[in-house]
Amino acid sequence: MVRRFTRSLAGMIVIGSLLALSLQSAFADQRDFTLTNGSAITIANLYVGPVDSSDWGSDILGRDVLDSGESVDIVFDGDSAGDCAYDIMVRGQGGEEGYLYKVDLCSVSLVTFS
């Protein structure tokens, strides 16, 4: 009887874990993406804004930097639900700037600056 309970408990834990992972995926914003720094410079600032806005908003990296070869996951909080087209701007530690315009984040999950 103890074995059955242990197996049942283990099974419930596994099923619960799988359910939690599937729910987390279900609530992920379709615009979430991974930014990879494929350049030789260190990215100090990252801005992502809807194409119809002239305001870049806040620096997403904050105090962090993205060294060459590193990646960071960008997660949307649902503020602009429905918008897919975004402009992305990065600034290097030496003031260099790079832009990607009209990126369809609903169909792209990996963005690389090189």
C-alpha positions in Angstrom: 0.0 0.0 0.0 2.9 2.4 0.7 4.3 1.7 -2.7 1.1 2.6 -4.4 0.8 5.9 -2.5 4.4 6.8 -3.4 3.9 6.0 -7.1 0.6 8.0 -7.1 2.3 10.9 -5.4 5.2 10.9 -7.8 2.8 10.7 -10.7 0.8 13.6 -9.5 4.0 15.7 -9.0 5.1 14.9 -12.6 1.6 15.7 -14.0 1.5 18.9 -12.0 4.9 20.0 -13.2 4.0 19.3 -16.9 0.7 21.2 -16.4 2.6 24.2 -14.9 5.0 24.3 -17.8 2.3 24.1 -20.4 0.3 26.9 -18.7 3.4 29.1 -18.6 3.9 28.5 -22.4 0.2 29.3 -23.0 0.5 32.7 -21.3 3.7 33.7 -23.0 3.4 36.8 -25.2 3.8 35.9 -28.9 6.1 39.0 -29.2 8.7 37.7 -26.7 12.0 37.2 -28.4 15.7 36.5 -27.8 18.2 39.1 -28.7 21.7 37.9 -29.6 24.7 40.2 -29.8 26.5 38.9 -32.9 28.7 42.1 -33.1 32.1 42.8 -31.8 30.9 45.6 -29.5 29.3 45.4 -26.1 25.6 46.5 -26.2 24.9 48.9 -23.3 21.4 50.0 -24.2 18.4 48.3 -25.9 15.2 50.0 -26.9 12.1 48.4 -28.4 9.1 50.4 -29.6 6.1 50.1 -31.8 6.7 51.3 -35.4 4.0 54.0 -35.1 5.7 55.6 -32.1 8.5 58.2 -32.0 9.2 57.4 -28.4 11.8 54.7 -27.7 10.8 54.4 -24.1 13.1 53.1 -21.4 16.4 51.2 -21.8 15.4 47.5 -21.4 18.9 46.5 -20.3 19.0 49.0 -17.5 22.4 48.6 -15.8 23.2 45.3 -17.6 25.2 45.0 -20.8 25.2 42.4 -23.5 28.7 41.3 -24.4 29.6 39.9 -27.8 28.1 36.5 -28.3 25.7 36.8 -25.4 21.9 36.6 -25.6 19.0 38.0 -23.5 15.3 37.1 -23.5 13.0 40.0 -24.0 9.6 39.5 -22.4 6.6 41.7 -23.1 4.2 42.6 -20.3 1.1 42.8 -22.5 0.8 46.6 -22.7 0.3 46.8 -26.5 -1.5 43.6 -27.1 -2.1 43.1 -30.8 0.8 45.1 -32.1 3.4 42.9 -33.9 5.6 45.4 -35.8 8.4 46.9 -33.7 11.6 48.9 -34.2 14.6 47.9 -32.2 17.6 50.1 -31.4 20.8 49.2 -29.7 23.6 51.4 -28.5 27.2 50.2 -27.8 29.3 51.4 -24.9 31.2 53.6 -27.3 28.0 55.3 -28.5 27.7 53.2 -31.7 24.0 52.7 -32.7 22.3 49.9 -34.6 18.6 49.8 -35.8 16.2 47.2 -37.1 12.9 48.6 -38.4 9.5 47.0 -38.7 10.5 43.6 -37.1 7.4 41.4 -37.0 7.8 40.0 -33.4 4.7 37.9 -33.8 6.6 35.7 -36.3 10.2 36.2 -35.2 11.6 34.8 -32.0 15.3 35.4 -32.5 16.8 38.8 -33.3 20.6 39.1 -33.9 22.6 42.3 -34.2 25.8 41.8 -36.0 
